[in-house]
């Protein structure tokens, strides 16, 4: 009787173990979902390419398209999404400072060729004295806009005292340009109302404008403003995050940019 009880007990353990193995195997076969917040093309296009590559690794990429340039960071910090792809590192760092957040850059993906556009002028020299120039109103993009103008000797900037240049750092403005700070998403609308606008290709494109053909001045790639794939400190080392970083810096994405966005998106990898 004792031998029979021992045999039954052993059989129960074996069956339980087999059941656990089956459950573990089922879990392994289930796709992992990775939620990434973004805004507009070409970022969303690149994520679609990456989505196909991740599917081969049983990772289901869910692209969450949001309506403004604040929500993607807020959602990531609140763990509503796993990563985002829409911003440069200085913008991310400013969000961290203002929100006690721990967002981190994973991979720089491309340079959005920042430029100066004017509806009624063909050259920067043609802008009249006292002309109004619209620039984005967040501190990192104010810095970026002023730096671009200083790079081309339109203005001069003093030594940077803080993290970012502000209008207070302008030491020379020969044509007395006035800078109107507006929301990033309103720059394209400002194009008709001011003398010139500084904006990325994504916001110039709906107006039929490209850096190569229409910009009075452009930024190039010697800067810290590459559009970057971003995650959090607590998940930056996860395998799915690493695989998405690899997919976004793949030959397929490079070819896509070169064939479709050669004037506006310069690979940073």
C-alpha positions as CSV (number, residue, x, y, z in Angstrom):
1,X,0.0,0.0,0.0
2,X,2.8,2.4,0.9
3,X,4.6,1.6,-2.4
4,X,1.3,2.3,-4.3
5,X,0.9,5.7,-2.5
6,X,4.5,6.6,-3.3
7,X,4.0,5.7,-7.0
8,X,0.9,7.8,-7.2
9,X,2.7,10.8,-5.6
10,X,5.6,10.5,-8.0
11,X,3.2,10.3,-10.9
12,X,1.4,13.5,-9.7
13,X,4.7,15.4,-9.6
14,X,5.6,14.3,-13.1
15,X,2.3,15.4,-14.5
16,X,2.5,18.7,-12.7
17,X,5.9,19.3,-14.1
18,X,4.7,18.5,-17.6
19,X,1.8,20.9,-17.1
20,X,4.2,23.7,-16.1
21,X,6.4,23.0,-19.1
22,X,3.4,23.2,-21.4
23,X,2.4,26.5,-19.9
24,X,5.9,27.9,-20.1
25,X,6.1,26.9,-23.8
26,X,2.7,28.5,-24.5
27,X,3.9,31.7,-22.9
28,X,7.1,31.7,-25.0
29,X,5.0,31.3,-28.2
30,X,2.7,34.2,-27.4
31,X,3.9,37.5,-29.0
32,X,5.2,40.2,-26.8
33,X,3.6,43.6,-27.4
34,X,5.8,46.7,-27.5
35,X,3.9,50.0,-27.5
36,X,5.7,53.0,-29.1
37,X,4.4,56.6,-29.2
38,X,5.1,58.7,-32.3
39,X,3.6,61.6,-34.2
40,X,4.0,61.9,-38.0
41,X,5.9,60.6,-41.0
42,X,8.6,59.7,-41.6
43,X,8.8,58.5,-38.0
44,X,5.6,56.5,-38.3
45,X,6.7,55.1,-41.7
46,X,10.0,53.9,-40.2
47,X,8.2,52.2,-37.3
48,X,6.0,50.4,-39.8
49,X,9.2,49.0,-41.4
50,X,10.5,48.0,-38.0
51,X,7.1,46.4,-37.2
52,X,7.6,43.8,-40.0
53,X,11.1,43.0,-38.7
54,X,10.0,42.6,-35.1
55,X,7.2,40.3,-36.1
56,X,9.9,37.8,-37.1
57,X,11.0,37.8,-33.5
58,X,7.5,37.3,-32.2
59,X,7.3,41.0,-31.0
60,X,4.1,42.8,-31.9
61,X,4.8,46.5,-32.4
62,X,1.9,48.8,-31.5
63,X,2.4,52.3,-32.9
64,X,0.5,54.8,-30.8
65,X,0.1,58.0,-32.9
66,X,-0.5,61.0,-30.6
67,X,-1.6,64.6,-31.3
68,X,1.1,66.8,-29.9
69,X,4.8,66.9,-28.9
70,X,4.0,66.7,-25.1
71,X,1.9,63.5,-25.0
72,X,4.6,61.0,-26.1
73,X,6.9,61.9,-23.2
74,X,4.1,62.0,-20.7
75,X,2.8,58.6,-21.8
76,X,6.3,57.1,-21.6
77,X,7.0,58.5,-18.2
78,X,3.6,57.2,-17.0
79,X,4.4,53.7,-18.4
80,X,1.4,53.9,-20.8
81,X,3.8,53.1,-23.6
82,X,7.2,51.4,-23.6
83,X,9.1,53.9,-25.8
84,X,8.7,56.8,-28.1
85,X,10.2,58.1,-31.4
86,X,9.7,61.8,-32.2
87,X,12.3,64.0,-30.5
88,X,15.9,65.0,-30.2
89,X,17.9,64.5,-27.0
90,X,17.9,68.1,-25.8
91,X,14.1,68.1,-25.9
92,X,14.0,64.9,-23.9
93,X,16.5,66.2,-21.3
94,X,14.4,69.3,-20.8
95,X,11.3,67.1,-20.2
96,X,13.3,65.1,-17.6
97,X,14.3,68.2,-15.8
98,X,10.8,69.7,-15.7
99,X,9.0,66.4,-14.8
100,X,11.5,64.5,-12.6
101,X,11.5,61.8,-15.3
102,X,14.0,59.2,-16.3
103,X,13.8,59.0,-20.1
104,X,16.9,57.8,-21.8
105,X,18.1,57.9,-25.5
106,X,18.5,54.4,-27.1
107,X,19.5,55.2,-30.7
108,X,19.9,58.3,-32.8
109,X,18.0,57.6,-36.0
110,X,18.0,60.6,-38.3
111,X,18.7,64.3,-38.6
112,X,15.6,66.3,-39.6
113,X,17.2,69.0,-41.7
114,X,16.1,72.2,-39.8
115,X,15.7,75.2,-42.1
116,X,14.6,78.8,-42.5
117,X,11.6,79.3,-44.8
118,X,10.1,82.5,-46.1
119,X,7.0,82.9,-48.3
120,X,8.1,86.2,-49.9
121,X,11.9,86.1,-49.9
122,X,14.4,84.0,-51.8
123,X,17.5,84.7,-49.7
124,X,18.1,85.5,-46.1
125,X,19.7,88.8,-47.2
126,X,16.4,89.9,-48.7
127,X,14.6,89.9,-45.3
128,X,14.0,93.6,-44.4
129,X,15.2,95.2,-41.2
130,X,12.9,94.5,-38.3
131,X,11.5,91.4,-40.0
132,X,9.6,88.9,-37.8
133,X,11.0,85.4,-37.6
134,X,8.9,82.6,-36.0
135,X,10.7,80.0,-33.9
136,X,9.4,77.1,-31.7
137,X,8.8,78.2,-28.1
138,X,10.3,75.3,-26.1
139,X,13.7,76.0,-24.7
140,X,15.6,73.3,-26.6
141,X,14.3,74.5,-30.0
142,X,14.8,78.2,-29.1
143,X,18.4,77.2,-28.6
144,X,18.4,75.2,-31.9
145,X,16.9,78.1,-33.9
146,X,19.3,80.7,-32.5
147,X,22.3,78.4,-33.0
148,X,21.3,77.9,-36.7
149,X,21.1,81.6,-37.3
150,X,24.4,82.2,-35.5
151,X,26.0,79.4,-37.5
152,X,25.2,81.4,-40.7
153,X,26.2,84.8,-39.1
154,X,22.7,86.2,-39.1
155,X,23.1,87.0,-35.4
156,X,25.8,86.6,-32.9
157,X,25.5,84.8,-29.5
158,X,27.5,85.3,-26.4
159,X,28.9,82.5,-24.3
160,X,26.2,80.1,-23.2
161,X,25.5,80.8,-19.5
162,X,22.9,78.1,-18.9
163,X,21.8,74.9,-20.6
164,X,20.3,76.6,-23.6
165,X,20.6,79.8,-25.5
166,X,17.8,82.2,-25.2
167,X,17.0,85.5,-26.9
168,X,18.8,87.2,-24.0
169,X,22.1,85.7,-25.3
170,X,21.9,87.5,-28.6
171,X,24.9,90.0,-28.6
172,X,24.5,91.2,-32.2
173,X,21.4,91.4,-34.4
174,X,22.4,93.8,-37.3
175,X,19.0,93.8,-39.0
176,X,17.1,94.0,-35.7
177,X,15.1,90.8,-36.4
178,X,12.2,90.1,-34.1
179,X,11.7,86.6,-32.9
180,X,8.2,85.4,-32.3
181,X,8.1,82.2,-30.2
182,X,5.2,79.9,-31.1
183,X,4.1,76.4,-30.3
184,X,6.0,73.8,-32.4
185,X,2.9,72.6,-34.0
186,X,1.9,76.1,-35.0
187,X,5.0,76.9,-37.0
188,X,3.5,75.9,-40.4
189,X,0.5,78.1,-39.8
190,X,2.8,81.0,-38.9
191,X,4.4,80.8,-42.4
192,X,1.7,83.1,-43.9
193,X,1.8,85.6,-41.1
194,X,5.5,86.3,-40.5
195,X,8.5,87.1,-42.6
196,X,10.3,83.8,-42.0
197,X,9.9,80.5,-40.0
198,X,12.5,78.1,-38.6
199,X,11.1,74.5,-38.7
200,X,11.8,70.9,-39.4
201,X,11.0,69.2,-42.7
202,X,8.0,67.4,-41.1
203,X,6.3,70.7,-40.6
204,X,7.5,72.2,-43.9
205,X,6.4,69.3,-46.0
206,X,2.6,70.0,-45.8
207,X,3.4,73.4,-47.2
208,X,5.2,71.8,-50.2
209,X,8.6,72.9,-48.9
210,X,11.8,71.0,-48.7
211,X,15.2,72.0,-47.2
212,X,17.1,71.5,-50.4
213,X,14.7,73.3,-52.7
214,X,13.2,76.0,-50.5
215,X,15.1,76.7,-47.3
216,X,17.0,79.9,-47.1
217,X,19.4,78.3,-44.6
218,X,19.8,74.8,-43.3
219,X,21.3,73.2,-40.3
220,X,23.1,70.0,-41.6
221,X,24.3,67.2,-39.3
222,X,26.9,68.9,-37.1
223,X,24.6,69.2,-34.1
224,X,23.0,67.3,-31.2
225,X,19.5,67.3,-32.6
226,X,19.1,63.9,-34.3
227,X,15.6,62.4,-33.9
228,X,16.1,59.6,-31.4
229,X,14.5,56.4,-30.2
230,X,13.8,56.9,-26.5
231,X,12.9,54.6,-23.6
232,X,13.1,54.7,-19.8
233,X,15.9,53.8,-17.4
234,X,13.8,50.9,-16.1
235,X,13.3,49.2,-19.5
236,X,16.2,50.4,-21.7
237,X,17.9,47.0,-21.4
238,X,14.9,44.9,-22.3
239,X,15.4,42.7,-25.4
240,X,12.4,44.1,-27.2
241,X,13.7,47.6,-26.9
242,X,17.1,46.6,-28.2
243,X,15.6,44.8,-31.1
244,X,13.5,47.8,-32.0
245,X,16.7,49.9,-31.9
246,X,18.3,47.5,-34.2
247,X,15.4,47.5,-36.6
248,X,15.3,51.3,-36.7
249,X,19.0,51.4,-37.7
250,X,18.7,48.6,-40.2
251,X,19.7,48.7,-43.9
252,X,16.0,48.7,-44.8
253,X,15.3,51.9,-42.9
254,X,18.4,53.6,-44.3
255,X,17.3,52.6,-47.9
256,X,13.8,53.9,-47.2
257,X,15.2,57.3,-46.0
258,X,17.5,57.6,-48.9
259,X,14.9,56.7,-51.5
260,X,12.0,58.7,-50.0
261,X,13.4,61.5,-47.7
262,X,16.8,62.2,-49.2
263,X,16.3,66.0,-48.8
264,X,14.8,66.0,-45.4
265,X,15.9,63.0,-43.2
266,X,19.6,62.3,-43.0
267,X,20.5,58.9,-41.4
268,X,22.3,59.3,-38.1
269,X,23.6,55.7,-38.0
